[in-house]
Amino acid sequence: MGKKVIYFLLALLMPLLSGQGVAKEWQLSPGDNLQQQLNLSADGDVLLLAPGTYTGNFVIEKAIRLSGVEGAVIDAGGQGNAITIKSSGITIENLSIINWGDDLTAQNAGIYSDKATNKLTIQNNRLKGDGFGMWLQKSQHLSVLNNTVEGNPDIRSADRGNGIQLSSIKHAEVRGNTIFHTRDGLYIISSQDNLIKGNTMHDLRYGVHYMYSHSNKVINNLAHRTRAGYALMSSRNLEVLGNTSRNSEDYGFLMNFITSSQIKNNVIEKVWTKPENKVLGRDGKGLFVYNSAYNTISGNKVESAEIGIHLTAGSENTKVYGNSFIDNPTQVKYVSNKKQEWSQEGQGNFWSNYLGWDMDGDNIGDTVFEPNDGIDKLIWQYPEMKILMDSPAVLILRWVQRQFPVLKPPGIKDSFPLMLPPVPAKERRVTDSATTSPQLAAAASGNNYHE
C-alpha cells in the first residue's frame, strides 16, 4: 500500500522536477523572435509583449495568454492575417493590431480562427485595417470583450471586411466593443445561443447583421450613422431588446424572414434618406418588416422616420402593441390584403397624429385609429400622385371612404390607441450597470454621443 502512495506522489512531482507542466511568463521585446517563442511555449504560458512593433503573421497553436503592455503593436505587413488561432483556451489581450491584408476572398483578418476551438477570450485590443477585424468560426464559449475595430473609410464600403464576423459560433458573449468604418459592424451567420450586448457601432452599412441564426440575444447596443442599424434576416427566436438606432439612412430595423422573435423596448430615431441618394420609392423606414411572421413588436419608440413602420410580403400574425410612433410623416405603410389588429389585451399604440378623444380619461382613445386608406395605397403604387394629395378630388375620395367603409381596402386597425406615449422605451431598457458603456449611457439619457 505504501509503495502505491510513493509512486502516486512521484507521478505528481515528476513534471515539477523536470520543469514541465509549470506555466511560465515570458517577457518579450520587439527584437525577440515572437513566432519562435509562440512555438516553444507550453499550454498555460503567458507571453507579455513590451511596447514596440512586432512585424509578422503570427500563428498560435498552444493554449497561451498573449498580452501586451500599452504600446505593443502587431503589424501584419499588409498581407494575410495578423494573428491566426489554431488551439482552444487562448487569450489575446491589450494589443494594437494593424495592417493586415485586404483580400476578402482569403478572409484576411486581424484575428482569424476557423478551427473547432473552445474557450477563446479576445479582450481590450485595438484593431485597425482593411479586411475583417475578427473572423471567428466554429468556436464555442467565446468571449469578445471591450475591443475597438476600425476599418478604412477610404475603401468602398462593399470592399471592406466586417468588424467582427461570427460564423457557426455557439455560446459567445460579444460585449462592450466599438466598431466603425468597416462594412458591417457585427455579422453573425449560422450561429446560436449567443449574447450581443452593449456594443457601439457607427459609420457602417449595417450595425448588427444576422443571417440564418437562432436563439440569440441582442441587448442594449447602439448603432448610429448607418444604412441600417439592425439587419435581421432569415433567423428565428431572436430577442432584440433595449437597443438604439439613430441617424440611419434606410432602416432603423430591417426584418427579413424573421419568425418567432421579440423586438421590444428599442429606440429608433431619425431614419431619413439623404437628398443626394433619393430615388423614387426609397424612403427611410423605422421598422421594415418583410416576409416575417409570428413576432412580437412592442414597447418600441419610432420617431422622425420618413415611414414609421412598413409591413409587406405576407408579414402577418405579428403582435404590435405598446409602441410609440412619433412625428413620422407616414406612420404606417401596409401592403397586404389581410386586416390586422394592432392592439393586445386592450392596449394599442401611441400615434402622434391620432385626432380622437378620450371621454372617460382612461388614456385610451374612444375611436379606432386606422392609419391608411385606399388613397394611401394608390400613392404607394403610383408615387407621382403625391402632387395631388391636397386636391379636391382626393379629399372627396377620402370622405367617401369614411362614409362608406365597405369601400375601404384591408389594412391596419388599432382599436385601443393610446392618448399618451407609454413609459419611454429607453427607460425600460435591459440594465446592467456594471457593463454599460458611456456611449450607451448617453443613448439612454437621450444625449447624442460624439466620438
C-alpha positions as CSV (number, residue, x, y, z in Angstrom):
1,M,0.0,0.0,0.0
2,G,2.9,2.3,0.9
3,K,4.6,1.8,-2.5
4,K,1.4,2.8,-4.3
5,V,1.4,6.1,-2.4
6,I,5.0,6.7,-3.2
7,Y,4.5,6.0,-6.9
8,F,1.5,8.3,-6.9
9,L,3.5,11.2,-5.3
10,L,6.4,10.7,-7.7
11,A,3.9,10.9,-10.6
12,L,2.7,14.2,-9.4
13,L,6.2,15.6,-8.7
14,M,8.0,14.4,-11.9
15,P,6.6,17.3,-14.1
16,L,7.7,19.8,-11.4
17,L,11.2,18.2,-11.0
18,S,11.7,18.1,-14.8
19,G,10.5,21.7,-15.3
20,Q,7.5,20.5,-17.3
21,G,3.8,21.4,-16.7
22,V,4.6,24.7,-14.9
23,A,3.2,27.8,-16.6
24,K,5.8,30.4,-17.3
25,E,5.7,34.1,-18.1
26,W,7.9,35.2,-21.0
27,Q,8.7,38.9,-21.4
28,L,9.5,39.8,-25.0
29,S,10.7,42.9,-26.7
30,P,10.4,43.9,-30.4
31,G,13.9,42.5,-31.0
32,D,12.9,39.0,-30.0
33,N,11.5,36.3,-32.3
34,L,7.9,36.3,-31.3
35,Q,6.8,33.4,-33.6
36,Q,9.7,31.2,-32.2
37,Q,8.6,31.9,-28.7
38,L,5.0,31.1,-29.6
39,N,6.1,27.7,-31.0
40,L,8.3,26.9,-27.9
41,S,5.6,27.9,-25.3
42,A,3.6,25.4,-23.4
43,D,-0.1,25.4,-22.5
44,G,-0.8,27.9,-19.8
45,D,2.2,30.2,-20.5
46,V,1.9,34.0,-20.6
47,L,3.7,36.0,-23.3
48,L,4.0,39.6,-22.3
49,L,4.9,42.0,-25.1
50,A,6.8,45.2,-24.2
51,P,6.0,48.4,-26.1
52,G,7.1,48.4,-29.7
53,T,6.2,46.9,-33.1
54,Y,6.2,43.1,-33.8
55,T,6.0,42.6,-37.5
56,G,4.8,39.3,-39.0
57,N,1.8,37.0,-39.4
58,F,1.7,35.1,-36.2
59,V,0.2,31.7,-35.5
60,I,-0.8,30.5,-32.0
61,E,-1.1,26.7,-31.6
62,K,-0.9,26.5,-27.8
63,A,-3.3,27.4,-25.0
64,I,-1.4,30.6,-24.0
65,R,-2.2,34.1,-23.0
66,L,-0.7,36.7,-25.4
67,S,-0.8,40.1,-23.6
68,G,0.6,43.5,-24.4
69,V,1.9,46.4,-22.4
70,E,0.5,49.7,-23.6
71,G,2.2,50.5,-26.9
72,A,2.7,46.9,-28.0
73,V,1.8,46.7,-31.8
74,I,1.3,43.6,-34.0
75,D,1.9,44.7,-37.6
76,A,1.0,42.2,-40.3
77,G,2.9,44.0,-43.0
78,G,-0.1,44.5,-45.3
79,Q,-0.9,40.8,-46.0
80,G,-2.5,37.8,-44.6
81,N,-3.8,37.5,-41.0
82,A,-2.1,39.3,-38.2
83,I,-2.8,36.5,-35.7
84,T,-4.2,33.1,-36.6
85,I,-5.6,31.0,-33.7
86,K,-5.3,27.2,-34.0
87,S,-6.0,26.0,-30.5
88,S,-8.5,26.2,-27.6
89,G,-8.0,28.1,-24.4
90,I,-6.2,31.1,-26.0
91,T,-6.4,34.7,-24.6
92,I,-5.4,37.7,-26.7
93,E,-5.5,41.0,-24.9
94,N,-4.2,44.6,-24.6
95,L,-2.7,44.7,-28.1
96,S,-2.8,47.1,-31.0
97,I,-3.2,45.0,-34.2
98,I,-2.8,46.8,-37.5
99,N,-2.1,46.5,-41.3
100,W,-3.4,43.0,-42.1
101,G,-4.3,42.0,-45.7
102,D,-7.3,43.2,-47.7
103,D,-8.1,40.0,-49.5
104,L,-11.8,39.3,-48.5
105,T,-11.9,36.1,-50.5
106,A,-9.0,34.8,-48.4
107,Q,-10.8,36.1,-45.3
108,N,-7.8,38.2,-44.3
109,A,-8.3,39.4,-40.7
110,G,-6.6,41.0,-37.7
111,I,-7.5,37.9,-35.6
112,Y,-8.5,34.8,-37.5
113,S,-9.8,31.4,-36.4
114,D,-11.5,28.7,-38.5
115,K,-10.8,25.7,-36.3
116,A,-13.2,24.0,-33.9
117,T,-11.9,25.7,-30.8
118,N,-13.3,26.2,-27.3
119,K,-12.9,28.9,-24.6
120,L,-11.3,31.7,-26.5
121,T,-11.0,35.2,-25.0
122,I,-10.3,38.3,-27.1
123,Q,-10.4,41.5,-25.0
124,N,-9.2,45.1,-24.7
125,N,-7.5,45.1,-28.1
126,R,-7.5,47.9,-30.8
127,L,-7.6,46.7,-34.4
128,K,-7.2,48.9,-37.5
129,G,-7.0,47.5,-41.0
130,D,-8.7,46.9,-44.4
131,G,-10.0,43.3,-44.2
132,F,-12.1,41.7,-41.5
133,G,-11.3,42.8,-38.0
134,M,-12.0,39.4,-36.5
135,W,-13.1,36.3,-38.4
136,L,-14.2,33.7,-35.8
137,Q,-15.6,30.4,-37.0
138,K,-16.7,27.0,-35.4
139,S,-15.8,28.1,-31.9
140,Q,-17.8,27.6,-28.7
141,H,-17.8,29.5,-25.4
142,L,-16.1,32.6,-26.9
143,S,-15.7,36.0,-25.2
144,V,-15.1,39.1,-27.3
145,L,-14.9,42.0,-24.8
146,N,-14.2,45.7,-25.0
147,N,-12.3,45.7,-28.3
148,T,-12.2,48.6,-30.8
149,V,-12.2,47.7,-34.5
150,E,-11.6,50.4,-37.1
151,G,-11.8,49.9,-40.8
152,N,-10.6,52.1,-43.7
153,P,-13.1,54.7,-44.8
154,D,-11.1,55.4,-48.0
155,I,-12.1,51.9,-49.3
156,R,-15.6,51.5,-50.8
157,S,-17.9,50.1,-48.2
158,A,-18.6,46.8,-50.1
159,D,-14.9,46.1,-50.4
160,R,-14.2,46.3,-46.6
161,G,-14.4,43.4,-44.3
162,N,-16.9,43.2,-41.4
163,G,-15.7,44.4,-37.9
164,I,-16.4,41.1,-36.0
165,Q,-17.7,38.1,-38.0
166,L,-19.1,35.1,-36.2
167,S,-19.7,32.0,-38.3
168,S,-21.1,28.7,-36.8
169,I,-20.5,30.0,-33.3
170,K,-22.2,28.8,-30.1
171,H,-22.3,30.3,-26.7
172,A,-20.4,33.5,-27.5
173,E,-20.5,36.7,-25.5
174,V,-19.8,39.8,-27.5
175,R,-19.9,42.8,-25.2
176,G,-18.7,46.3,-25.0
177,N,-17.0,46.6,-28.4
178,T,-16.8,49.7,-30.6
179,I,-16.8,49.2,-34.3
180,F,-16.6,51.8,-37.1
181,H,-15.7,52.3,-40.8
182,T,-15.9,48.6,-41.6
183,R,-18.6,47.1,-43.9
184,D,-20.9,45.7,-41.2
185,G,-20.2,46.0,-37.5
186,L,-21.2,42.6,-36.2
187,Y,-22.0,39.9,-38.7
188,I,-23.5,36.7,-37.3
189,I,-24.2,33.8,-39.6
190,S,-25.3,30.2,-38.8
191,S,-24.8,30.8,-35.0
192,Q,-26.9,30.2,-32.0
193,D,-27.2,30.8,-28.2
194,N,-25.1,33.9,-28.3
195,L,-25.3,37.2,-26.4
196,I,-24.6,40.5,-28.3
197,K,-24.7,43.2,-25.6
198,G,-23.5,46.8,-25.0
199,N,-21.7,47.3,-28.3
200,T,-21.4,50.6,-30.1
201,M,-21.3,50.7,-34.0
202,H,-21.3,53.7,-36.3
203,D,-20.4,54.8,-39.9
204,L,-21.2,51.4,-41.4
205,R,-23.5,49.7,-43.8
206,Y,-25.3,47.6,-41.1
207,G,-24.6,47.8,-37.4
208,V,-25.7,44.3,-36.5
209,H,-26.4,41.8,-39.3
210,Y,-28.0,38.4,-38.6
211,M,-28.2,35.6,-41.1
212,Y,-29.5,32.0,-40.7
213,S,-29.2,32.1,-36.9
214,H,-31.5,31.3,-34.0
215,S,-31.8,31.7,-30.2
216,N,-29.6,34.8,-29.9
217,K,-30.0,37.8,-27.7
218,V,-29.2,41.4,-28.9
219,I,-29.4,43.7,-25.9
220,N,-28.6,47.4,-25.2
221,N,-26.5,48.0,-28.3
222,L,-26.1,51.4,-30.0
223,A,-25.9,51.9,-33.8
224,H,-25.8,55.3,-35.5
225,R,-24.9,56.7,-38.8
226,T,-25.6,53.5,-40.7
227,R,-27.7,52.5,-43.7
228,A,-29.5,50.1,-41.3
229,G,-28.9,49.9,-37.6
230,Y,-30.0,46.3,-37.3
231,A,-30.5,44.0,-40.3
232,L,-32.1,40.8,-39.1
233,M,-32.5,38.2,-41.8
234,S,-33.6,34.5,-42.2
235,S,-33.4,33.9,-38.4
236,R,-35.7,32.9,-35.6
237,N,-36.1,33.1,-31.8
238,L,-34.2,36.3,-31.5
239,E,-34.6,38.6,-28.5
240,V,-33.8,42.1,-29.6
241,L,-34.2,44.2,-26.5
242,G,-33.3,47.8,-25.5
243,N,-31.2,48.7,-28.5
244,T,-30.9,52.2,-30.1
245,S,-30.7,53.0,-33.8
246,R,-30.1,56.7,-34.6
247,N,-29.5,58.6,-37.9
248,S,-29.8,55.6,-40.2
249,E,-30.4,56.3,-43.9
250,D,-32.6,53.4,-45.0
251,Y,-33.7,51.3,-42.0
252,G,-33.7,51.5,-38.2
253,F,-34.6,47.8,-38.0
254,L,-34.8,45.6,-41.1
255,M,-36.6,42.3,-40.5
256,N,-36.5,39.9,-43.5
257,F,-37.9,36.4,-42.9
258,I,-37.7,36.7,-39.1
259,T,-40.0,34.4,-37.2
260,S,-40.9,33.8,-33.5
261,S,-38.8,36.7,-32.3
262,Q,-39.2,39.6,-29.9
263,I,-38.4,43.1,-30.9
264,K,-39.0,45.0,-27.7
265,N,-38.2,48.3,-25.9
266,N,-35.9,49.6,-28.7
267,V,-35.5,53.3,-29.7
268,I,-35.4,54.3,-33.4
269,E,-34.8,57.9,-34.2
270,K,-34.1,59.9,-37.4
271,V,-34.3,57.5,-40.3
272,W,-34.1,59.6,-43.4
273,T,-32.7,59.0,-46.8
274,K,-30.1,61.7,-47.8
275,P,-31.4,64.0,-50.5
276,E,-28.5,63.1,-52.8
277,N,-29.5,59.4,-52.6
278,K,-33.2,59.9,-53.1
279,V,-34.8,57.9,-55.8
280,L,-38.5,57.1,-56.3
281,G,-39.6,54.7,-53.6
282,R,-36.5,54.9,-51.4
283,D,-37.6,56.3,-48.0
284,G,-36.2,55.9,-44.6
285,K,-38.1,53.2,-42.6
286,G,-38.0,53.0,-38.8
287,L,-39.2,49.4,-38.9
288,F,-39.3,47.4,-42.1
289,V,-41.0,44.0,-41.8
290,Y,-40.7,41.9,-44.9
291,N,-42.0,38.3,-45.1
292,S,-41.8,37.9,-41.3
293,A,-44.5,36.4,-39.1
294,Y,-45.3,35.3,-35.6
295,N,-43.2,38.0,-34.0
296,T,-43.9,40.5,-31.2
297,I,-43.1,44.2,-31.7
298,S,-43.8,46.1,-28.5
299,G,-42.6,48.9,-26.3
300,N,-40.5,50.5,-29.1
301,K,-40.3,54.2,-29.9
302,V,-40.0,55.2,-33.6
303,E,-39.5,58.9,-34.0
304,S,-38.7,61.1,-37.0
305,A,-38.6,58.4,-39.7
306,E,-39.9,59.0,-43.1
307,I,-42.1,55.9,-42.6
308,G,-42.6,54.7,-39.1
309,I,-43.3,51.0,-39.9
310,H,-43.6,49.3,-43.2
311,L,-45.1,45.8,-43.4
312,T,-45.2,43.9,-46.7
313,A,-44.9,40.4,-48.4
314,G,-47.0,38.3,-46.1
315,S,-45.9,39.8,-42.8
316,E,-48.8,38.6,-40.7
317,N,-49.7,37.2,-37.3
318,T,-47.4,39.8,-35.7
319,K,-48.3,41.3,-32.4
320,V,-47.8,45.1,-32.5
321,Y,-48.7,47.0,-29.3
322,G,-47.4,49.4,-26.7
323,N,-45.2,51.2,-29.3
324,S,-44.9,55.0,-29.8
325,F,-44.9,56.3,-33.4
326,I,-44.0,60.0,-33.2
327,D,-43.6,62.6,-35.9
328,N,-43.2,60.2,-38.8
329,P,-44.7,61.8,-42.0
330,T,-46.1,58.3,-42.9
331,Q,-46.8,56.4,-39.7
332,V,-47.7,53.1,-41.4
333,K,-47.2,51.6,-44.9
334,Y,-49.1,48.3,-45.0
335,V,-49.0,46.3,-48.3
336,S,-51.2,43.3,-47.8
337,N,-54.8,42.0,-48.4
338,K,-55.5,40.9,-44.9
339,K,-56.8,43.1,-42.0
340,Q,-54.6,43.3,-38.9
341,E,-55.4,44.4,-35.4
342,W,-52.6,46.2,-33.7
343,S,-53.5,46.0,-30.1
344,Q,-53.2,43.4,-27.4
345,E,-55.5,42.9,-24.4
346,G,-56.9,46.4,-24.6
347,Q,-53.5,48.2,-25.2
348,G,-52.8,49.7,-28.6
349,N,-50.0,52.1,-29.6
350,F,-49.4,55.8,-29.3
351,W,-49.8,57.7,-32.6
352,S,-48.7,61.4,-32.6
353,N,-51.2,62.1,-35.4
354,Y,-54.2,60.5,-33.7
355,L,-57.1,63.0,-33.6
356,G,-59.5,61.1,-31.5
357,W,-60.7,61.8,-27.9
358,D,-60.8,60.2,-24.5
359,M,-64.0,61.0,-22.8
360,D,-63.6,58.6,-19.8
361,G,-60.0,59.6,-19.1
362,D,-58.5,56.0,-19.3
363,N,-55.7,57.1,-21.6
364,I,-57.2,55.1,-24.4
365,G,-58.8,56.8,-27.4
366,D,-62.6,56.3,-27.8
367,T,-62.3,56.0,-31.6
368,V,-60.5,53.4,-33.6
369,F,-57.2,54.5,-35.4
370,E,-56.8,53.4,-39.0
371,P,-53.6,54.9,-40.4
372,N,-54.2,54.1,-44.0
373,D,-56.9,54.2,-46.6
374,G,-57.3,53.4,-50.3
375,I,-55.7,56.8,-51.3
376,D,-52.5,55.9,-49.4
377,K,-52.3,52.6,-51.3
378,L,-52.7,54.3,-54.6
379,I,-49.9,56.7,-53.7
380,W,-47.6,53.8,-52.7
381,Q,-48.4,52.2,-56.1
382,Y,-48.1,55.5,-58.0
383,P,-45.8,57.8,-56.1
384,E,-46.3,60.6,-58.7
385,M,-49.8,61.1,-57.2
386,K,-48.3,62.8,-54.2
387,I,-48.7,66.2,-56.0
388,L,-52.5,65.6,-55.8
389,M,-52.6,64.9,-52.1
390,D,-54.5,68.1,-51.2
391,S,-56.6,68.3,-54.3
392,P,-60.4,68.5,-54.0
393,A,-60.8,65.2,-55.9
394,V,-58.6,63.3,-53.3
395,L,-60.3,65.0,-50.4
396,I,-63.7,63.8,-51.8
397,L,-62.4,60.3,-52.2
398,R,-61.3,60.2,-48.6
399,W,-64.6,61.5,-47.4
400,V,-66.5,58.8,-49.5
401,Q,-64.3,56.1,-47.9
402,R,-65.2,57.3,-44.4
403,Q,-68.9,57.4,-45.2
404,F,-68.9,54.0,-46.8
405,P,-66.4,51.8,-45.0
406,V,-67.2,48.9,-47.3
407,L,-65.1,50.7,-49.9
408,K,-62.1,50.8,-47.7
409,P,-59.4,48.2,-48.5
410,P,-58.0,45.9,-45.8
411,G,-55.4,47.4,-43.6
412,I,-54.2,48.1,-40.1
413,K,-56.6,48.9,-37.2
414,D,-55.7,50.0,-33.7
415,S,-58.9,49.6,-31.6
416,F,-57.3,50.9,-28.4
417,P,-55.0,53.8,-29.4
418,L,-53.1,55.3,-26.5
419,M,-53.5,59.0,-25.8
420,L,-50.1,59.4,-24.3
421,P,-46.8,57.6,-25.1
422,P,-46.1,54.6,-22.8
423,V,-43.1,54.8,-20.4
424,P,-40.3,55.6,-22.9
425,A,-38.6,52.5,-24.2
426,K,-35.2,54.0,-23.3
427,E,-36.2,54.0,-19.6
428,R,-37.3,50.3,-19.7
429,R,-34.1,49.1,-21.4
430,V,-32.4,46.0,-20.0
431,T,-30.0,47.3,-17.4
432,D,-26.5,46.1,-16.4
433,S,-24.8,49.0,-14.6
434,A,-21.5,47.1,-14.3
435,T,-21.1,46.8,-18.1
436,T,-23.0,49.7,-19.6
437,S,-20.6,51.8,-21.7
438,P,-20.5,55.7,-21.7
439,Q,-21.9,55.5,-25.2
440,L,-25.0,53.6,-24.1
441,A,-25.4,55.8,-21.1
442,A,-25.6,58.7,-23.4
443,A,-28.1,57.0,-25.6
444,A,-30.3,56.1,-22.6
445,S,-30.2,59.7,-21.4
446,G,-31.2,61.0,-24.9
447,N,-27.9,62.8,-25.4
448,N,-26.0,62.4,-28.7
449,Y,-22.7,60.7,-28.3
450,H,-19.8,62.0,-30.4
451,E,-16.6,60.1,-30.9
